[in-house]
Amino acid sequence: ILDELVKFDEEVEVVSYLTPLTGLTAERCQSEATKSLSEIADLVRSHLGEGAVLVGQSVKHDIDWLDLKMGTDFADYVDIARIFR
C-alpha cells in the first residue's frame, strides 16, 4: 500500500482540499514530501508485477492518470464500482 501526495503544478488553483473528508491541508499538499505524478507512477510500477491485479473504485481513472499499461505494468483490474451498482 502506498500513501503518497502528488505535487500540484504551480498554476493549479485548489478550490478546496475537503479536509474533513480527506485529512488533506494546503500545508501538507505543498510540503517537500510531495512527489510529481511521474515519480508516483514509477513508484507504483516498482511495486507491481506483470501478474498484479489492481482493485479499486473506478480504478480505470487511476490507471489512466498513472499511464499504467495492462499486460506490461499489471495483469488485470477489478472495478468495485461495477460490482456494487
N, C-alpha and C positions, 0 to 999 in steps of 0.2 A: 504494500500500500504506500502510495506517495502522497505527501502533503506539501505542496509547493504553491507559491504565489507567482503569477505571471506579471512581469513588469509591463505597465502600460506605456504606449508611445506618448511622448510629451504633449502631442496635440489632442489626445483623447481627454474629453471632459467627462468625469464621472459625476452623474447626477445624484446617485445615492448608492451607498455601499450595503444598504439593507442590513445594517449592523445587528439589530435584534435577531434577525433570522440567520445571518451568515457568520457573525462574530468579527467580520472584517471592518477595519477602520482605515482612514486615509493614511495615517502614520504607518500602519502595518503594510499597506499596499505600496507605499513609496519607500520602504526601507531598503537597505543594501542587500537584504536576504532574498529579494525578488530575483527572478530569472526571466530571460527572454523566452518567448514562445518556442523558438527553435531549440534553446537549451533544454526546456522541459520536454519537448518531443524526443530529443536524443536520450534524455534520462528515462522516459517511458520505454523507448525502444530497447535500452540496455537491460531493462527488467523483464521484457517479453522474450518469448522464443517463438519460433515459427509454428509451434504446436499450441500456443496460448489461445484461450478463448476469453474474449472480453465480455463482461456482463455489466450492464448499467441501464439507467433510464434514458431513453433517447440517445443511446451511446453512439449512434451513427454521426451525430453532430460532433462529438468529441473526436471520433476517428477522422472526420473531415478536417477539423481545426488543427489537429496534430499531424495531418498529412500522412497517416499510417496507411499501409497497403496490405490488404488481406492477401495471404499467401506468401508474403515476404516478412512483414513485421508480426503477424499473428495469423492463426488458422481460421478463426470464425468469431462471431459475436452473437450475443443474446440480448435483445432489447426487451427489458421487463415491462416497458410501457405497452408493448403489444400484448403481453400476457394478461395484463390486468385491465384491458379495455372492456 
